[in-house]
Amino acid sequence: MENEQFPTKKLSLWQVVIVGIAYMTPMTVFDTFGIVSETTDGRVPLAYLLALVAMLLTAISYARFSRCSERPGSAYSYTAESCGTTAGFFVGWCALLDYLLLPLINALLAGIYLHALIPAMPYWFWVMLAAALVTLVNCFRIQILANLSLLFVFAPIVLMLVFIYLVIKGIGTTEGYEHVLTLTPLWNGDPQLLPLIAGASILCFSFLGFDAVTTLSQETERPKKVIPQAVILTTLAGGVIFISASWFIQLYFPDNTRFKHPSEALPEIVLYVGGALFQAIFLCGQIMNTVASGLATHASAARLIHIMGKDGIFYKKIFGSFNARLGTPLYSVLVIGAISMTAMLLDLATVVSLISFGALIAFTAVNFSVFMHFYIKKGENKGWNNIFKNLVLPIFSVAAIVCLWFNLDAAALHFGCVWLSLGIAIFIYKKLRKQSVVMSNA
């Protein structure tokens, strides 16, 4: 019953892309808008554009690896194959931080929205309920998750289009439609670059969907063809959604002066634009979007823990096992569910600030691994085409990520260093234990 046995019916390209988009939580642009608008001095769309460029360069590296490897595990597996198991462990450990925090963020957001709709029930109850339902769905085969994600992603995107229509109509009616046709949301005359890079470093976690889809390769048909396509399509689709939505939000709210709570601006944004009824409908759509992301992030996190469990990083008999009857890494799913329930103890701004550390570690490692794997190990270093693909492009990609590194939130850096220190302690313990076993058997 616990033998490794993946489903015979596997995911198609569109199903993988939908899971990737759901992972990104498209409507998170409304939640983080106030935070990033304050950081960038009212230039959120431009920060998303910078983040998209940096993420596309990294997505190309992910796509190249997934084209030549069917092994799941994203940055963890790619780094281990290219730079050795020790490097793979530390990259996987750091990336795991994001994989654990994203399901927690979705449980937190679901609690906020449900409590806003039905305040009679306490916030902690809604967090527990959301985490429990997402865990339950993830206990069953991936096809159920993919089909639910399609429904839960489609409805919020329709609401986003309605929101954009209301913004255009509202501005056009009160100020004239010529005020809609402006580049002000993209460029408001502020030439400062550092605040933009700081905003982009916060927003890069929004694009983690392309990293997540690589964890599904063993549950995808023709993975060497489908996964690379899904990586690029997921990144582009996310970029279009984020930039379009933030453009019209910024057009309506040039700064944060109208927000009472900039760190949780979504309810105020939709109330100002569409009124109380639209706010209620939009919150329902946001709950659906959060559930879709919760399902996808939970699934990817469980699979990363399962892969690392199979490799002996975590207890193999539990985390390396796969429930053949349910078609899922059941124990890993349950652990992620338990972690998600701790969302009731945290706030959104704190968790969002922490989440970029692991993402930047993973992105830096994969770009460097392209150089190690193709340029050094495979010797593809002759001719301008190979030099560009395997040397220049990875260096340029790492440089783009380094710019984000220098503007990483201090809390994320400190917490990330603590997390990395814990990983070092576990690594040393496992090494010492392995040596002790070898010596005792000698």
TILO-823487 format. One line per 4 residues: number of its first residue (from 1); their letters; for each residue x, y, z of C-alpha. Coordinates in steps of 0.5 Angstrom, whole numbers, padded with zeros to 4 digits, m for minus. Layout:
N
NUM	a	X/Y/Z; ... $
***
This chain:
442
1	mene	0000/0000/0000; 0006/0005/0001; 0010/0003/m0005; 0012/0008/m0010 $
5	qfpt	0006/0008/m0015; 0004/0014/m0019; m0002/0015/m0022; m0003/0012/m0029 $
9	kkls	m0007/0018/m0032; m0003/0024/m0032; m0003/0031/m0032; m0004/0035/m0039 $
13	lwqv	0000/0041/m0041; m0006/0046/m0039; m0007/0042/m0033; 0000/0043/m0030 $
17	vivg	0000/0051/m0033; m0007/0052/m0029; m0004/0049/m0022; 0002/0053/m0023 $
21	iaym	m0002/0059/m0024; m0006/0057/m0018; 0000/0057/m0014; 0002/0064/m0016 $
25	tpmt	m0005/0066/m0013; m0006/0071/m0018; m0011/0076/m0014; m0005/0076/m0009 $
29	vfdt	m0003/0083/m0013; m0009/0086/m0009; m0006/0084/m0002; 0001/0086/m0003 $
33	fgiv	m0001/0092/m0007; m0001/0097/m0001; 0006/0094/0002; 0009/0094/m0005 $
37	sett	0006/0101/m0007; 0009/0104/0000; 0016/0101/m0002; 0016/0103/m0009 $
41	dgrv	0013/0110/m0008; 0007/0108/m0012; 0010/0104/m0018; 0008/0097/m0017 $
45	play	0007/0095/m0024; 0014/0097/m0026; 0016/0093/m0020; 0012/0087/m0023 $
49	llal	0015/0088/m0030; 0023/0088/m0027; 0021/0082/m0023; 0018/0079/m0029 $
53	vaml	0024/0080/m0033; 0029/0077/m0027; 0024/0071/m0027; 0024/0070/m0034 $
57	ltai	0031/0069/m0034; 0031/0064/m0029; 0025/0060/m0032; 0029/0059/m0038 $
61	syar	0034/0056/m0034; 0029/0051/m0030; 0026/0050/m0037; 0033/0047/m0040 $
65	fsrc	0034/0043/m0034; 0027/0040/m0034; 0028/0038/m0041; 0034/0034/m0040 $
69	serp	0031/0031/m0033; 0025/0027/m0031; 0027/0027/m0024; 0022/0032/m0020 $
73	gsay	0024/0036/m0014; 0026/0043/m0018; 0032/0047/m0015; 0034/0041/m0010 $
77	syta	0034/0036/m0016; 0037/0040/m0021; 0043/0043/m0016; 0044/0036/m0013 $
81	escg	0045/0033/m0020; 0050/0039/m0022; 0054/0041/m0016; 0053/0035/m0012 $
85	ttag	0049/0032/m0006; 0051/0037/m0001; 0050/0043/m0005; 0043/0040/m0007 $
89	ffvg	0041/0039/0001; 0043/0046/0003; 0039/0049/m0004; 0033/0044/m0002 $
93	wcal	0033/0046/0005; 0033/0054/0004; 0027/0053/m0002; 0023/0048/0003 $
97	ldyl	0022/0055/0007; 0018/0058/0002; 0014/0051/0000; 0012/0051/0008 $
101	llpl	0011/0058/0008; 0006/0059/0002; 0001/0054/0004; 0001/0058/0011 $
105	inal	0000/0064/0007; m0006/0062/0004; m0009/0059/0010; m0008/0066/0013 $
109	lagi	m0011/0069/0008; m0017/0065/0008; m0018/0066/0015; m0018/0074/0014 $
113	ylha	m0023/0074/0008; m0028/0069/0011; m0027/0073/0018; m0029/0079/0014 $
117	lipa	m0035/0076/0011; m0037/0072/0017; m0034/0076/0023; m0039/0072/0028 $
121	mpyw	m0034/0066/0028; m0027/0067/0030; m0021/0068/0026; m0017/0062/0028 $
125	fwvm	m0023/0058/0027; m0023/0060/0019; m0016/0058/0019; m0017/0051/0022 $
129	laaa	m0022/0050/0017; m0019/0052/0011; m0012/0049/0012; m0016/0042/0014 $
133	lvtl	m0020/0042/0007; m0014/0044/0003; m0011/0038/0007; m0017/0033/0006 $
137	vncf	m0017/0035/m0002; m0009/0034/m0003; m0010/0027/0001; m0013/0025/m0006 $
141	riqi	m0010/0024/m0013; m0007/0030/m0017; m0013/0030/m0022; m0018/0032/m0017 $
145	lanl	m0013/0038/m0015; m0012/0040/m0022; m0020/0040/m0024; m0021/0044/m0018 $
149	sllf	m0016/0049/m0019; m0019/0050/m0026; m0025/0053/m0023; m0022/0056/m0017 $
153	vfap	m0017/0060/m0022; m0023/0062/m0028; m0028/0065/m0023; m0023/0070/m0020 $
157	ivlm	m0020/0072/m0026; m0027/0074/m0029; m0028/0078/m0023; m0021/0082/m0024 $
161	lvfi	m0023/0083/m0031; m0030/0086/m0028; m0025/0090/m0023; m0021/0093/m0029 $
165	ylvi	m0028/0095/m0032; m0030/0099/m0026; m0024/0102/m0026; m0024/0105/m0033 $
169	kgig	m0031/0107/m0032; m0030/0110/m0025; m0024/0114/m0028; m0028/0116/m0035 $
173	tteg	m0034/0118/m0031; m0031/0123/m0026; m0025/0125/m0029; m0025/0123/m0037 $
177	yehv	m0023/0117/m0041; m0017/0121/m0043; m0014/0120/m0036; m0015/0112/m0037 $
181	ltlt	m0010/0113/m0043; m0004/0115/m0039; 0003/0111/m0037; 0003/0114/m0030 $
185	plwn	0002/0107/m0027; 0008/0105/m0030; 0012/0111/m0029; 0010/0117/m0024 $
189	gdpq	0017/0121/m0025; 0020/0118/m0019; 0027/0116/m0022; 0030/0112/m0016 $
193	llpl	0032/0105/m0018; 0033/0102/m0011; 0026/0102/m0008; 0024/0099/m0015 $
197	iaga	0029/0093/m0014; 0026/0093/m0006; 0019/0092/m0009; 0021/0087/m0014 $
201	silc	0025/0083/m0009; 0018/0082/m0005; 0014/0081/m0011; 0019/0075/m0014 $
205	fsfl	0015/0070/m0009; 0009/0071/m0013; 0012/0068/m0019; 0014/0061/m0015 $
209	gfda	0009/0058/m0019; 0014/0056/m0025; 0019/0053/m0020; 0013/0049/m0017 $
213	vttl	0011/0046/m0023; 0017/0042/m0024; 0015/0038/m0018; 0010/0035/m0022 $
217	sqet	0014/0032/m0027; 0013/0024/m0025; 0005/0026/m0025; 0005/0029/m0032 $
221	erpk	0005/0026/m0039; 0011/0027/m0043; 0015/0031/m0038; 0021/0033/m0042 $
225	kvip	0016/0036/m0047; 0011/0039/m0042; 0014/0041/m0036; 0019/0046/m0040 $
229	qavi	0013/0049/m0044; 0009/0050/m0037; 0015/0053/m0034; 0015/0059/m0039 $
233	lttl	0007/0059/m0040; 0006/0060/m0033; 0011/0065/m0032; 0009/0069/m0038 $
237	aggv	0001/0068/m0035; 0003/0070/m0028; 0007/0077/m0031; 0001/0079/m0035 $
241	ifis	m0004/0078/m0030; 0000/0081/m0024; 0002/0087/m0029; m0005/0088/m0032 $
245	aswf	m0008/0088/m0025; m0003/0093/m0021; m0003/0098/m0027; m0011/0099/m0026 $
249	iqly	m0010/0099/m0018; m0005/0104/m0019; m0009/0108/m0024; m0014/0109/m0018 $
253	fpdn	m0010/0109/m0012; m0003/0113/m0014; m0001/0112/m0007; m0003/0109/0000 $
257	trfk	m0007/0116/0003; m0014/0113/0002; m0012/0106/0006; m0013/0105/0013 $
261	hpse	m0009/0099/0013; m0004/0099/0007; m0002/0092/0009; m0009/0089/0008 $
265	alpe	m0011/0093/0003; m0016/0089/m0002; m0022/0090/0002; m0021/0097/0002 $
269	ivly	m0019/0097/m0006; m0025/0093/m0008; m0030/0097/m0003; m0028/0104/m0006 $
273	vgga	m0028/0102/m0014; m0035/0098/m0014; m0038/0099/m0007; m0040/0094/m0001 $
277	lfqa	m0044/0089/m0006; m0038/0088/m0011; m0033/0088/m0004; m0037/0082/m0002 $
281	iflc	m0037/0078/m0009; m0030/0080/m0010; m0028/0077/m0003; m0032/0071/m0005 $
285	gqim	m0028/0070/m0011; m0021/0072/m0007; m0023/0066/m0002; m0024/0061/m0009 $
289	ntva	m0017/0064/m0011; m0014/0063/m0004; m0017/0056/m0004; m0014/0054/m0011 $
293	sgla	m0007/0057/m0009; m0007/0053/m0002; m0009/0047/m0006; m0003/0048/m0011 $
297	thas	0002/0050/m0006; 0000/0045/m0001; 0001/0039/m0006; 0008/0042/m0009 $
301	aarl	0011/0043/m0001; 0008/0035/0000; 0012/0033/m0006; 0018/0036/m0005 $
305	ihim	0018/0034/0002; 0017/0027/m0001; 0023/0027/m0006; 0027/0029/0000 $
309	gkdg	0025/0024/0004; 0026/0019/m0001; 0033/0021/m0001; 0034/0020/0006 $
313	ifyk	0034/0028/0008; 0028/0026/0012; 0026/0020/0015; 0025/0015/0009 $
317	kifg	0020/0010/0012; 0015/0016/0013; 0016/0022/0008; 0019/0017/0003 $
321	sfna	0013/0013/0003; 0007/0014/m0003; 0000/0012/m0001; m0001/0007/m0007 $
325	rlgt	m0009/0007/m0006; m0010/0015/m0005; m0004/0016/m0010; m0001/0021/m0006 $
329	plys	0005/0022/m0001; 0000/0022/0005; 0005/0023/0011; 0008/0029/0007 $
333	vlvi	0001/0032/0006; m0001/0031/0013; 0005/0035/0016; 0004/0041/0011 $
337	gais	m0003/0041/0014; m0001/0042/0021; 0004/0047/0019; m0001/0051/0015 $
341	mtam	m0005/0051/0022; 0000/0055/0025; m0002/0061/0021; m0007/0064/0026 $
345	lldl	m0001/0066/0030; 0002/0070/0025; 0000/0076/0021; 0001/0077/0013 $
349	atvv	0006/0083/0013; 0011/0079/0017; 0010/0072/0013; 0011/0076/0006 $
353	slis	0017/0079/0008; 0020/0072/0010; 0018/0068/0004; 0023/0071/m0001 $
357	fgal	0029/0068/0002; 0028/0061/0000; 0026/0063/m0007; 0032/0067/m0008 $
361	iaft	0037/0062/m0006; 0033/0057/m0011; 0033/0062/m0017; 0041/0063/m0016 $
365	avnf	0043/0056/m0015; 0039/0054/m0021; 0042/0059/m0026; 0049/0057/m0023 $
369	svfm	0047/0050/m0024; 0046/0051/m0032; 0053/0054/m0032; 0056/0048/m0028 $
373	hfyi	0052/0042/m0032; 0052/0045/m0039; 0058/0049/m0039; 0063/0045/m0035 $
377	kkge	0060/0038/m0034; 0058/0037/m0041; 0063/0041/m0044; 0058/0045/m0049 $
381	nkgw	0063/0051/m0049; 0065/0052/m0056; 0061/0057/m0061; 0058/0063/m0059 $
385	nnif	0051/0060/m0059; 0053/0055/m0053; 0057/0061/m0050; 0051/0065/m0050 $
389	knlv	0046/0060/m0047; 0051/0056/m0042; 0055/0062/m0039; 0053/0069/m0041 $
393	lpif	0045/0068/m0040; 0046/0064/m0033; 0051/0070/m0031; 0046/0075/m0033 $
397	svaa	0041/0071/m0029; 0045/0071/m0023; 0046/0078/m0023; 0039/0080/m0024 $
401	ivcl	0038/0076/m0018; 0043/0079/m0014; 0040/0086/m0015; 0034/0083/m0011 $
405	wfnl	0039/0080/m0006; 0041/0087/m0004; 0034/0089/m0003; 0032/0083/0001 $
409	daaa	0028/0085/0007; 0032/0085/0013; 0027/0080/0017; 0027/0075/0011 $
413	lhfg	0035/0075/0011; 0035/0074/0019; 0030/0069/0019; 0033/0066/0013 $
417	cvwl	0040/0065/0016; 0037/0062/0022; 0033/0057/0018; 0040/0056/0014 $
421	slgi	0043/0055/0021; 0038/0050/0023; 0040/0046/0016; 0047/0046/0017 $
425	aifi	0046/0043/0024; 0042/0037/0021; 0047/0036/0016; 0053/0036/0021 $
429	ykkl	0048/0031/0025; 0047/0026/0019; 0054/0026/0017; 0056/0025/0024 $
433	rkqs	0051/0019/0025; 0053/0016/0018; 0060/0016/0020; 0058/0013/0027 $
437	vvms	0054/0007/0023; 0060/0006/0019; 0065/0005/0025; 0061/0001/0029 $
441	na	0060/m0004/0023; 0067/m0004/0021 $
***
